[in-house]
Amino acid sequence: MKAARILMMTSKTYHDAITKLNTLQSNAATILATRQSGNTKNKMNILEMKEWVRRIGYSISDIDKLNIIHITGTKGKGSTAAFTSSILNEYKDSIGKIGLYTSPHLKSVRERIRINGIPISEEKFTKYFFEVWDKLENTSSSLADFPHMTSGAKPAYFKYLTLLSFHIFLKESCNSCVYEVGVGGEFDSTNVVENPVTCGVSLLGIDHTFMLGNTIEEIAWNKSGIFKKGAPAYTVSNQPTNGLKVLRERAIERETNLVEISPFKQLKEVKLGIDGKFQISNASLAVTLASQFLYTKNISTIDPITDDSSIIPEKIVNGLINTKWEGRCQTLKKGNLTWYLDGAHTKDSIVAASGWFKDITENSKCKNILLFNQQTRDAKALINDVHKVLYPNVTFDEVIFTTNVTWSNSGYSADLVSINTSKDEVESLHVQKALKEEWHSFDKNANISVIHDIESSCKYIESISKAQNVNIFVTGSLHLIGGLLTVFDGK
């Protein structure tokens, strides 16, 4: 019997883990219903998350041992988290292991959970995944307090991965962790952290996909929900005025100090690991968060760096230079094709991404191609923003609207399976056809194509780009960027 149990455990594969994980995704109908119902369920999110933590054998005080830097925002929170983690990695001899939890992933779900900048291995992901899965299978909650959390019940996709990250980082003895908030802040599953070392808020903006609020004040209220008593809080200085006012008020309410960080002039001369002029603001916030951590944990005697009065140490600068963050202002050269990749799904991020492409290609004589998809946000508004930023200085000879489906014959890559969009809409190319009409309304000259999947889009671009140099701007969904990188890998 014991031998059979061991065989059963060792026979579980990474593919098995991903298959089970994908069953936890919310389908399109469920997401739509949640949006229409408003925020009422969110009020239970933190209580439920604490119960999930208990179910897998931990207390919230255990999570606080991870010494978390907590980061939220609408635009730039992922880049800020990556910069912060990379800076800390320069000090790993003093800190020990450094965890990084971000979302979404590009090619592999393992990218969301990194130690010292490296995604967790397939072997360890599988091992820890089933440890959490089995604990949830064999525990239960009070049905009076948590009626939906029956014996064997599992949290939804993102919550499960958040739980898994806590488990992995604790089992791997991480001494510092950088956590990027998933959605919002106040009710986000990462916000079970009660005693972070420090908190950061990147640029705020409106994102109507989730029921976070329709005004910048509501957005700011939600994001500032990560502020905790006694944990120094920082934000970028170029916040919308009304949003900044709310952040300040919430900092007082939460009994913490909020400091606004202007872009450091010293960083204008630094080749950051993530391209784009706007990244200087995110890098500056990361410098402050990392230096606050180093000071709090007695790793550095230098006061937290909050302005240009301090010279940024070489090790911190090296951390910024060495930051690697695929899919964000990333340039890939493949023969005569130069691919410019930046996942951008809000007005602010699409404007920044388009500005980055404009800065690089404005004087180029190459043919320009746009490859775009955004399946869940207001895609028409986003392509209008692309056009407004680029035209008339940069025009596109070809515009291609595709889906996030990876392969022409076999559909999504396993790590990129998505059931949170309508399968019928994807297959009928409903969104893409509407985008074609929208683009045609303000650009009569571009050749506009609608293509079913990413692999076919790549083949089409290659077929029309022979014997000439071409710039391809790929933006919109991060899932599109991830699928494209997967196609490049050929797996």
C-alpha positions as a printed NumPy array, in Angstrom:
array([[  0.   ,   0.   ,   0.   ],
       [  2.791,   2.416,   0.96 ],
       [  4.674,   1.632,  -2.269],
       [  1.528,   2.273,  -4.302],
       [  1.055,   5.653,  -2.592],
       [  4.648,   6.656,  -3.333],
       [  4.249,   5.61 ,  -6.983],
       [  1.068,   7.682,  -7.238],
       [  2.867,  10.742,  -5.838],
       [  5.905,  10.417,  -8.09 ],
       [  3.771,   9.902, -11.196],
       [  2.306,  13.407, -10.974],
       [  3.761,  15.636, -13.682],
       [  4.03 ,  19.337, -14.4  ],
       [  1.398,  18.873, -17.094],
       [ -0.9  ,  17.314, -14.474],
       [ -0.406,  20.362, -12.259],
       [ -1.173,  22.809, -15.077],
       [ -4.249,  20.824, -16.094],
       [ -5.626,  20.983, -12.548],
       [ -4.675,  24.645, -12.182],
       [ -6.576,  25.54 , -15.347],
       [ -9.763,  24.068, -13.864],
       [ -9.654,  26.903, -11.319],
       [-10.059,  29.614, -13.945],
       [-13.327,  31.529, -13.918],
       [-15.214,  31.253, -17.181],
       [-16.45 ,  34.227, -19.182],
       [-20.021,  34.005, -17.868],
       [-18.881,  33.961, -14.234],
       [-16.62 ,  36.974, -14.744],
       [-19.421,  38.919, -16.425],
       [-21.803,  38.124, -13.564],
       [-19.219,  39.241, -11.003],
       [-18.693,  42.556, -12.772],
       [-22.42 ,  43.183, -12.95 ],
       [-22.925,  42.36 ,  -9.274],
       [-20.418,  44.979,  -8.096],
       [-18.038,  44.696,  -5.17 ],
       [-20.167,  42.883,  -2.591],
       [-18.211,  39.628,  -2.781],
       [-14.929,  41.464,  -2.399],
       [-15.689,  42.192,   1.24 ],
       [-15.248,  38.492,   1.983],
       [-12.073,  38.064,  -0.059],
       [ -9.591,  38.74 ,   2.731],
       [-11.453,  36.637,   5.3  ],
       [-11.648,  33.761,   2.821],
       [ -7.984,  34.111,   1.886],
       [ -6.963,  33.934,   5.539],
       [ -9.019,  30.763,   5.83 ],
       [ -7.306,  29.267,   2.773],
       [ -3.967,  30.075,   4.409],
       [ -5.094,  28.243,   7.546],
       [ -6.279,  25.29 ,   5.466],
       [ -2.781,  24.733,   4.051],
       [ -1.216,  24.838,   7.496],
       [ -0.03 ,  28.403,   8.014],
       [ -0.919,  31.488,  10.027],
       [ -0.733,  35.076,   8.802],
       [  2.222,  35.597,  11.137],
       [  4.051,  32.919,   9.133],
       [  3.57 ,  34.987,   5.977],
       [  4.942,  38.062,   7.721],
       [  8.226,  36.149,   8.138],
       [  8.733,  36.627,   4.391],
       [  9.54 ,  40.337,   4.944],
       [  7.346,  41.494,   2.087],
       [  7.637,  44.585,  -0.082],
       [  4.079,  45.117,  -1.371],
       [  3.511,  46.986,  -4.66 ],
       [  0.304,  48.105,  -6.381],
       [ -0.746,  50.622,  -9.041],
       [ -2.447,  50.687, -12.423],
       [  0.584,  51.142, -14.666],
       [  4.142,  50.082, -13.931],
       [  3.621,  47.94 , -10.833],
       [  5.108,  44.871, -12.515],
       [  8.151,  46.783, -13.749],
       [  8.591,  48.362, -10.305],
       [  8.449,  44.906,  -8.701],
       [ 11.004,  43.555, -11.18 ],
       [ 13.378,  46.483, -10.568],
       [ 12.994,  46.111,  -6.787],
       [ 13.655,  42.37 ,  -6.855],
       [ 16.709,  42.847,  -9.075],
       [ 18.16 ,  45.452,  -6.712],
       [ 17.703,  43.136,  -3.723],
       [ 19.349,  40.359,  -5.721],
       [ 22.55 ,  42.412,  -5.713],
       [ 22.516,  42.024,  -1.928],
       [ 21.563,  38.341,  -1.791],
       [ 24.792,  37.44 ,   0.021],
       [ 23.487,  39.508,   2.932],
       [ 19.755,  38.92 ,   2.5  ],
       [ 19.56 ,  35.281,   1.445],
       [ 16.878,  34.032,  -0.924],
       [ 14.606,  36.652,  -2.506],
       [ 11.132,  35.753,  -3.733],
       [  9.178,  37.591,  -6.425],
       [  5.456,  37.109,  -7.07 ],
       [  3.935,  38.804, -10.134],
       [  1.144,  38.389, -12.661],
       [  0.218,  37.603, -15.32 ],
       [  2.794,  35.263, -16.819],
       [  3.957,  35.336, -20.422],
       [  5.012,  31.825, -21.466],
       [  4.908,  29.738, -18.288],
       [  2.928,  30.09 , -15.077],
       [  6.189,  29.402, -13.227],
       [  7.284,  32.946, -14.15 ],
       [  4.887,  34.255, -11.505],
       [  6.903,  32.668,  -8.693],
       [ 10.638,  33.402,  -8.837],
       [ 13.517,  32.977,  -6.423],
       [ 16.563,  35.196,  -6.953],
       [ 15.046,  36.236, -10.272],
       [ 14.687,  32.686, -11.641],
       [ 11.252,  31.066, -12.189],
       [ 10.621,  28.067,  -9.954],
       [ 11.545,  24.833, -11.74 ],
       [  8.919,  22.497, -13.196],
       [  9.934,  19.848, -10.666],
       [  9.536,  22.116,  -7.648],
       [  6.376,  23.729,  -9.012],
       [  4.806,  20.289,  -9.393],
       [  5.919,  19.127,  -5.944],
       [  4.654,  22.202,  -4.118],
       [  1.515,  22.509,  -6.262],
       [  0.286,  19.077,  -5.184],
       [  1.258,  19.671,  -1.562],
       [ -1.147,  22.618,  -1.506],
       [ -3.751,  20.793,  -3.6  ],
       [ -3.741,  17.753,  -1.322],
       [ -3.959,  19.858,   1.842],
       [ -7.053,  21.575,   0.482],
       [ -8.48 ,  18.2  ,  -0.511],
       [ -8.13 ,  16.931,   3.045],
       [ -9.255,  19.949,   5.07 ],
       [-12.53 ,  21.775,   5.529],
       [-13.93 ,  25.068,   6.773],
       [-16.876,  26.01 ,   8.921],
       [-19.816,  26.069,   6.513],
       [-21.538,  28.59 ,   8.769],
       [-18.692,  31.065,   8.285],
       [-17.563,  30.015,   4.8  ],
       [-20.481,  28.35 ,   3.003],
       [-18.614,  28.025,  -0.311],
       [-15.468,  26.502,   1.172],
       [-16.536,  22.888,   1.529],
       [-14.161,  20.001,   2.105],
       [-11.908,  19.66 ,  -0.922],
       [-12.901,  23.067,  -2.313],
       [-10.213,  25.17 ,  -4.006],
       [ -9.829,  28.931,  -4.431],
       [ -9.933,  30.506,  -7.879],
       [ -6.856,  30.591, -10.129],
       [ -5.098,  33.729,  -8.87 ],
       [ -5.88 ,  33.035,  -5.22 ],
       [ -4.529,  29.511,  -5.585],
       [ -1.294,  30.8  ,  -7.084],
       [ -1.002,  33.358,  -4.276],
       [ -1.417,  30.544,  -1.736],
       [  1.126,  28.471,  -3.64 ],
       [  3.607,  31.348,  -3.623],
       [  3.368,  31.666,   0.167],
       [  3.945,  27.918,   0.499],
       [  6.902,  27.893,  -1.901],
       [  8.638,  30.923,  -0.427],
       [  8.252,  29.596,   3.111],
       [  9.415,  26.09 ,   2.188],
       [ 12.367,  27.537,   0.265],
       [ 13.299,  29.76 ,   3.252],
       [ 13.075,  33.091,   1.414],
       [ 14.149,  36.001,   3.621],
       [ 12.629,  38.731,   1.497],
       [  9.759,  38.745,  -0.994],
       [  8.446,  41.319,  -3.443],
       [  4.702,  40.967,  -4.072],
       [  2.881,  42.629,  -6.942],
       [ -0.826,  43.077,  -6.263],
       [ -3.081,  41.268,  -8.73 ],
       [ -6.12 ,  43.563,  -8.911],
       [ -6.762,  46.642,  -6.811],
       [ -5.327,  46.365,  -3.342],
       [ -7.884,  46.524,  -0.536],
       [ -9.487,  43.182,  -1.388],
       [ -6.666,  41.558,  -3.362],
       [ -5.643,  38.094,  -2.195],
       [ -2.068,  39.283,  -1.611],
       [ -3.386,  41.746,   0.966],
       [ -3.559,  39.179,   3.752],
       [ -0.062,  40.438,   4.536],
       [ -0.411,  42.331,   7.808],
       [  3.125,  43.594,   8.425],
       [  4.93 ,  44.406,   5.165],
       [  8.338,  46.036,   5.389],
       [  7.263,  48.782,   2.993],
       [  4.594,  49.497,   0.348],
       [  4.656,  51.223,  -3.031],
       [  2.063,  52.622,  -5.44 ],
       [  2.992,  53.126,  -9.086],
       [  1.011,  55.373, -11.441],
       [ -2.766,  55.348, -11.   ],
       [ -5.241,  55.297, -13.871],
       [ -8.69 ,  54.073, -14.848],
       [ -9.13 ,  50.422, -15.788],
       [-12.8  ,  49.596, -16.352],
       [-12.34 ,  45.85 , -16.7  ],
       [-12.8  ,  45.104, -13.017],
       [-15.256,  46.644, -10.59 ],
       [-12.664,  48.766,  -8.845],
       [-14.497,  52.026,  -9.312],
       [-15.18 ,  54.475, -12.111],
       [-13.267,  57.459, -10.731],
       [ -9.623,  58.017,  -9.93 ],
       [-10.624,  58.597,  -6.308],
       [-12.197,  55.137,  -6.086],
       [ -9.178,  53.581,  -7.78 ],
       [ -6.822,  55.313,  -5.342],
       [ -8.923,  54.213,  -2.354],
       [ -8.725,  50.599,  -3.478],
       [ -4.998,  50.638,  -4.274],
       [ -4.095,  52.306,  -0.974],
       [ -5.748,  49.4  ,   0.833],
       [ -2.283,  47.818,   1.034],
       [ -1.065,  50.555,   3.405],
       [ -0.375,  49.186,   6.881],
       [  0.359,  50.809,  10.213],
       [  4.053,  51.521,  10.64 ],
       [  5.064,  50.334,   7.15 ],
       [  6.563,  53.276,   5.197],
       [  4.585,  53.951,   2.01 ],
       [  5.852,  55.502,  -1.209],
       [  4.309,  56.593,  -4.478],
       [  5.381,  58.311,  -7.704],
       [  5.066,  62.09 ,  -7.736],
       [  3.172,  62.371, -11.032],
       [ -0.079,  60.909,  -9.722],
       [ -3.409,  62.463, -10.768],
       [ -4.158,  65.238,  -8.256],
       [ -7.381,  63.726,  -6.905],
       [ -5.837,  60.274,  -6.67 ],
       [ -2.846,  61.591,  -4.738],
       [ -5.186,  63.364,  -2.325],
       [ -6.894,  60.046,  -1.538],
       [ -3.559,  58.259,  -1.116],
       [ -2.489,  60.887,   1.421],
       [ -5.759,  60.621,   3.322],
       [ -5.585,  56.841,   3.444],
       [ -1.986,  56.932,   4.662],
       [ -3.109,  59.045,   7.634],
       [ -6.047,  56.706,   8.224],
       [ -3.732,  53.67 ,   8.159],
       [ -1.212,  55.373,  10.451],
       [  1.694,  55.371,   8.077],
       [  3.814,  57.949,   6.316],
       [  3.437,  58.493,   2.555],
       [  6.343,  59.988,   0.595],
       [  6.124,  61.03 ,  -3.059],
       [  9.106,  60.056,  -5.22 ],
       [ 10.133,  62.184,  -8.201],
       [ 12.218,  60.591, -10.988],
       [ 15.867,  60.626,  -9.934],
       [ 18.038,  62.694, -12.282],
       [ 20.926,  60.277, -11.799],
       [ 18.894,  57.528, -13.503],
       [ 18.556,  59.522, -16.724],
       [ 22.154,  58.53 , -17.446],
       [ 21.572,  54.841, -16.653],
       [ 20.721,  52.186, -19.254],
       [ 17.857,  50.537, -17.391],
       [ 17.202,  46.84 , -17.907],
       [ 13.647,  47.707, -19.   ],
       [ 13.538,  50.169, -21.893],
       [ 11.357,  53.28 , -22.147],
       [ 11.74 ,  56.811, -20.791],
       [  8.736,  56.367, -18.49 ],
       [ 10.542,  53.508, -16.721],
       [ 12.725,  56.064, -14.894],
       [  9.752,  56.794, -12.632],
       [  9.215,  53.093, -11.864],
       [ 12.958,  52.579, -11.317],
       [ 13.08 ,  55.543,  -8.916],
       [ 10.219,  54.108,  -6.861],
       [ 12.027,  50.749,  -6.827],
       [ 15.236,  52.393,  -5.578],
       [ 13.324,  53.893,  -2.668],
       [ 11.491,  50.659,  -1.792],
       [ 14.663,  48.584,  -1.95 ],
       [ 16.74 ,  51.097,   0.027],
       [ 13.986,  51.273,   2.655],
       [ 14.119,  47.485,   2.971],
       [ 17.915,  47.44 ,   3.2  ],
       [ 17.827,  50.153,   5.873],
       [ 15.031,  48.526,   7.902],
       [ 16.791,  45.156,   7.899],
       [ 20.167,  46.708,   8.849],
       [ 21.776,  45.552,   5.596],
       [ 22.647,  49.14 ,   4.7  ],
       [ 23.375,  52.111,   6.952],
       [ 22.321,  54.548,   4.217],
       [ 18.967,  56.207,   4.857],
       [ 16.162,  55.32 ,   2.405],
       [ 16.783,  57.151,  -0.872],
       [ 13.869,  59.501,  -1.491],
       [ 15.37 ,  62.327,  -3.581],
       [ 18.415,  63.515,  -5.504],
       [ 20.228,  64.613,  -2.366],
       [ 21.656,  61.086,  -2.056],
       [ 23.972,  59.384,  -4.528],
       [ 22.487,  56.03 ,  -5.54 ],
       [ 25.002,  53.282,  -4.615],
       [ 26.617,  51.328,  -7.442],
       [ 25.063,  48.033,  -6.341],
       [ 21.567,  49.521,  -6.57 ],
       [ 22.315,  50.972, -10.014],
       [ 23.619,  47.572, -11.112],
       [ 20.344,  46.042,  -9.978],
       [ 18.453,  48.403, -12.282],
       [ 20.806,  47.701, -15.194],
       [ 20.544,  43.93 , -14.706],
       [ 16.733,  43.843, -14.494],
       [ 15.185,  41.473, -17.01 ],
       [ 11.456,  41.718, -17.722],
       [ 10.219,  40.118, -20.923],
       [  7.294,  41.606, -22.769],
       [  7.724,  45.127, -21.427],
       [  9.404,  47.49 , -23.883],
       [ 11.328,  44.518, -25.248],
       [ 13.111,  44.542, -28.589],
       [ 13.871,  41.31 , -30.465],
       [ 15.811,  41.204, -33.729],
       [ 15.104,  38.212, -35.989],
       [ 16.772,  38.538, -39.372],
       [ 15.224,  41.464, -41.227],
       [ 12.389,  41.691, -38.688],
       [ 12.629,  43.812, -35.535],
       [  9.889,  43.07 , -33.005],
       [  8.916,  45.704, -30.424],
       [  6.887,  44.077, -27.647],
       [  4.974,  45.804, -24.873],
       [  1.877,  44.428, -23.204],
       [ -0.393,  47.399, -22.482],
       [ -4.054,  47.193, -21.496],
       [ -4.918,  50.609, -20.034],
       [ -4.982,  54.063, -21.608],
       [ -1.866,  55.176, -19.73 ],
       [  0.108,  52.049, -20.584],
       [ -0.902,  52.001, -24.266],
       [  0.035,  55.682, -24.592],
       [  3.413,  54.987, -22.971],
       [  4.033,  51.917, -25.142],
       [  3.118,  53.813, -28.321],
       [  5.374,  56.687, -27.272],
       [  8.236,  54.235, -26.81 ],
       [  7.709,  52.793, -30.313],
       [  7.465,  56.313, -31.748],
       [ 10.739,  57.42 , -30.121],
       [ 12.571,  54.456, -31.646],
       [ 11.06 ,  54.325, -35.142],
       [  9.983,  57.874, -35.978],
       [ 12.898,  58.433, -38.367],
       [ 13.072,  54.865, -39.604],
       [ 12.625,  54.129, -43.302],
       [ 11.456,  50.59 , -42.574],
       [  8.02 ,  49.183, -43.224],
       [  5.869,  49.248, -40.05 ],
       [  3.41 ,  46.578, -38.934],
       [  1.024,  46.635, -35.973],
       [  0.045,  43.314, -34.335],
       [ -2.67 ,  43.84 , -31.724],
       [ -5.202,  42.074, -29.551],
       [ -7.125,  42.923, -26.435],
       [ -9.936,  40.518, -25.733],
       [-11.317,  41.74 , -22.405],
       [-10.849,  45.503, -22.162],
       [-12.181,  48.385, -24.264],
       [-10.06 ,  47.463, -27.276],
       [-11.54 ,  50.129, -29.578],
       [-10.499,  52.889, -27.199],
       [ -6.996,  51.433, -26.962],
       [ -6.356,  51.328, -30.714],
       [ -7.608,  54.896, -30.948],
       [ -4.968,  55.802, -28.37 ],
       [ -2.297,  54.028, -30.446],
       [ -3.331,  56.003, -33.508],
       [ -3.432,  59.362, -31.69 ],
       [  0.087,  58.94 , -30.289],
       [  1.731,  57.712, -33.483],
       [  0.003,  59.445, -36.386],
       [  1.039,  61.241, -38.559],
       [  4.703,  60.78 , -37.532],
       [  4.587,  56.975, -37.566],
       [  2.179,  55.098, -39.831],
       [  1.521,  51.402, -40.378],
       [  1.668,  49.709, -43.751],
       [ -0.009,  46.619, -42.283],
       [ -2.329,  46.257, -39.29 ],
       [ -3.114,  42.773, -37.986],
       [ -5.757,  41.926, -35.404],
       [ -5.446,  38.45 , -33.959],
       [ -6.62 ,  36.438, -30.959],
       [ -4.545,  35.124, -28.037],
       [ -4.772,  31.556, -29.387],
       [ -1.18 ,  30.308, -29.652],
       [ -1.118,  27.661, -32.396],
       [ -2.966,  27.31 , -35.694],
       [ -3.79 ,  23.603, -35.217],
       [ -3.539,  22.791, -31.509],
       [ -4.951,  25.937, -29.883],
       [ -3.504,  27.397, -26.71 ],
       [ -0.181,  26.376, -25.211],
       [ -0.984,  24.516, -21.953],
       [  0.361,  27.327, -19.737],
       [ -1.659,  29.858, -21.737],
       [ -5.068,  28.15 , -21.768],
       [ -7.75 ,  30.765, -21.151],
       [-11.406,  30.083, -20.385],
       [-12.13 ,  33.565, -19.045],
       [-13.133,  34.84 , -22.476],
       [-16.059,  33.706, -24.582],
       [-14.974,  30.777, -26.76 ],
       [-17.611,  31.694, -29.348],
       [-16.361,  35.286, -29.53 ],
       [-12.777,  34.106, -29.961],
       [-13.625,  31.568, -32.669],
       [-15.877,  33.984, -34.558],
       [-13.193,  36.711, -34.358],
       [-15.921,  39.06 , -33.168],
       [-13.571,  41.494, -31.412],
       [-10.998,  41.427, -34.185],
       [-13.533,  42.194, -36.907],
       [-14.865,  45.126, -34.881],
       [-11.303,  46.42 , -34.455],
       [-10.735,  46.202, -38.2  ],
       [-13.776,  48.413, -38.815],
       [-12.64 ,  50.855, -36.134],
       [ -9.126,  51.177, -37.548],
       [-10.459,  51.579, -41.079],
       [-12.579,  54.514, -39.875],
       [ -9.471,  56.626, -39.183],
       [ -6.887,  55.02 , -41.512],
       [ -7.971,  54.288, -45.045],
       [ -4.48 ,  53.465, -46.321],
       [ -3.327,  50.599, -44.121],
       [ -3.839,  47.021, -45.233],
       [ -5.854,  45.501, -42.356],
       [ -5.992,  41.754, -41.687],
       [ -7.899,  39.611, -39.194],
       [ -6.062,  36.37 , -38.356],
       [ -7.228,  33.516, -36.15 ],
       [ -4.092,  32.821, -34.089],
       [ -0.609,  34.044, -33.21 ],
       [  1.328,  31.381, -35.131],
       [ -0.55 ,  32.198, -38.354],
       [  0.003,  35.913, -37.739],
       [  3.759,  35.324, -37.514],
       [  3.766,  33.316, -40.733],
       [  1.789,  36.045, -42.498],
       [  4.209,  38.734, -41.322],
       [  7.173,  36.673, -42.534],
       [  5.484,  36.102, -45.906],
       [  4.958,  39.823, -46.564],
       [  8.34 ,  40.925, -45.225],
       [ 10.848,  39.196, -47.476],
       [ 13.879,  41.174, -48.671],
       [ 13.051,  44.271, -46.618],
       [ 13.598,  45.534, -43.092],
       [ 10.418,  45.655, -41.029],
       [  9.442,  47.011, -37.597],
       [  6.612,  45.121, -35.894],
       [  4.896,  46.79 , -32.922],
       [  3.142,  44.142, -30.803],
       [  0.937,  45.53 , -28.049],
       [ -2.338,  45.155, -26.198],
       [ -2.739,  41.928, -24.27 ],
       [  0.176,  40.454, -22.327],
       [ -1.313,  37.093, -23.325],
       [ -0.624,  38.06 , -26.947],
       [  2.991,  38.879, -26.053],
       [  3.383,  35.604, -24.177],
       [  1.887,  33.595, -27.01 ],
       [  4.195,  35.275, -29.496],
       [  7.281,  34.478, -27.386],
       [  6.055,  30.88 , -27.119],
       [  5.76 ,  30.685, -30.921],
       [  9.287,  32.104, -31.205],
       [ 10.475,  29.302, -28.901],
       [  8.735,  26.75 , -31.101],
       [  7.303,  24.779, -28.162]])
